[in-house]
Amino acid sequence: MAFKNFQMTNKQNDPLNILLADDDKDDRFFFEKAVNEIQLVTAIKTVNDGEQLMDYLFANLIHLPDLLFLDLNMPRKNGFECLSEIKGNEQLMHIPVVMFSTSYPRDLVYEQDMINRLYRIGAQNYIRKPGEFIKLKQVIHNVILQVTGKKPIKTEDKNILNPVI
């Protein structure tokens, strides 16, 4: 799925500001490591749960992220709740949100319904966190390139990035 009407507001040389909301310490570590290995100028911030995410966004309305990776299953406030709150707020609704989850489907119908619900709320993409670091790096790279309007890199594994059209 393409990113809906997203225009980069930062200048060419400014870093792409990425925010990751994920309650898993290891996932945050590997995400940051992957982004740091990508040959793009980025700045990463992380938060540990949904409440911390919303507090961060409202405290930083002047410097909002260019892209938010949002874990689906978090304590205190889950990804569905955060996505709904973000897309329902005029000051936040322009932030591209990529749902990023380790959860696997109970069945294909369940997963498709969940993804369709996320898209209806306003998610730009849904990605299952890959178990291998190199695939994680490719997925993140592809999404970042989509957001910046550049052509994504080619991947050997077509199942790494799982947009639903």
N, C-alpha and C positions, 0 to 999 in steps of 0.2 A: 504494500500500500504506500502510495506516495505521501510525503509530508504535505499537509493541507496549507496552502497559501502562506507558507513561512518565509519571511524575508529576514536575512541576516542584518541585524542592526549594528553590529560592530564593524569596525574598519578592517581592511584586508589583513593588516599585521597584528591586530588585537587577538589575544587568545580566545578560543571558543570556550565559553564558560559552561562546564558540565557539572551537574549536581547528581549525585547518586544517593538514593534513599534505600538502605538495605540494613536489616537487623543482624545479618551474619557477618562477623568480623573477618573471617577468611574470604568470603565473597567480596567484601569491600577491598581487602588487600590485593586480591588478584585482579579486580577491576582496575584499581589505580595503577597497578604494575602494567597491565595491558595497555591502558591509555598512555602511560609514560613511554612505552615502546613504539607507539605509533608516531610516524613522522609528520605530525601536524602540531601546530601551536595550540595547546589546550591549557586550561586551568581547571582543576578538579576540587570540588568540595564534597564531603560526604556527611550524611546524617544517619542516625541509628534506628529511627522508627518514624511512623507517620506523624505523630504529634510534633516531634522535633522538626520534621520536614515543614509542616505548616507554619510553625513558629519562625523558622528560618526564612521562609518565603515572605511572610508578612513583615519581618524585621528588615528585609533587604529589597523592598519594592523598587528602589532606585537602581539596584544592580541585580536584577533577576538572572537566572541561568538562561543560556541559549538553548539548552537541551537538558531534560530531566530523564534519568533512568530510574524507574520506580518499581521496587519489588512488590509483588502481589501480596505475599503473606508476611505481614509484620505485626508485632504486638502493638497495643494501645490504639492504633488506627491503621487499618489495612490499606492496600493499594487501591481497592475499589472506592473506599471512602475518600482517600486523598485525591484521586482522579476526579471524583464528583465535585469535591470542594474547589479544586483548581479550575475546572472547566465551568463552574458556576459562578466564578468571581471575575468581574470585568478586568481587574488589574493583573490577573494571573492566566486567564484563558488562552492567551497567545503562546504560552510556553509549550513547545513540542514535548509530549510525554511518550516515552517508550516503556511499555510494561516489560519487566525483566524478571523472570521467575524460574525457579527450579522445579516447580510443581509439574507433575506429569498427569496426563488425562486419565480419568477413570475409564472413559471410552471416547471415541471420536466425536460422538454427538455432544457429550458433555463439554469437551474442549472447544468445539466449534461454537456452542452456545455461549460459553464464557468469553471467548475472543470477540464474538459479535457484540456482546454486551459491553465489553471494554471499548470497542470502536464506536458504539452508539453514544457512550459517555463522552468520548473525545480523544481516546488514545490514538497516536499516529501509527504505532506498531506494537506488536507483541512478539517477544523473543524468549525462547526457552534458554536458560543459561547452559551453555555447553560444558561438558565435564572435562574437556581438554583445554589447556591454556592457549594453544595456538588457534583453536577454533574460537575461543572467547575473544581473542585479539582480532580475528577476522570479522566477527559479528559486530563488535564495537566499531571497528574501522569502517565497515560498510555503512552503518547507521550514521556515523559522524559525516561521512562523505555525502550521504543522501541529504542530510540537513544543510550542509554547506553548499549544496547544489552541484557538486562535482560528481562525475561518474564513479560508481563504486568499483572496488577492485574485483577481479574475477576470483571465485573460489572453486576449489575442486569438489567440495561437498555442497551440493545444492540444498541440503537440509539444514545447514547451519543457521541461515536466516529464514524464519518461518512467517513471513507476512501472509495474511489471509486476504484474498481479493474478493 
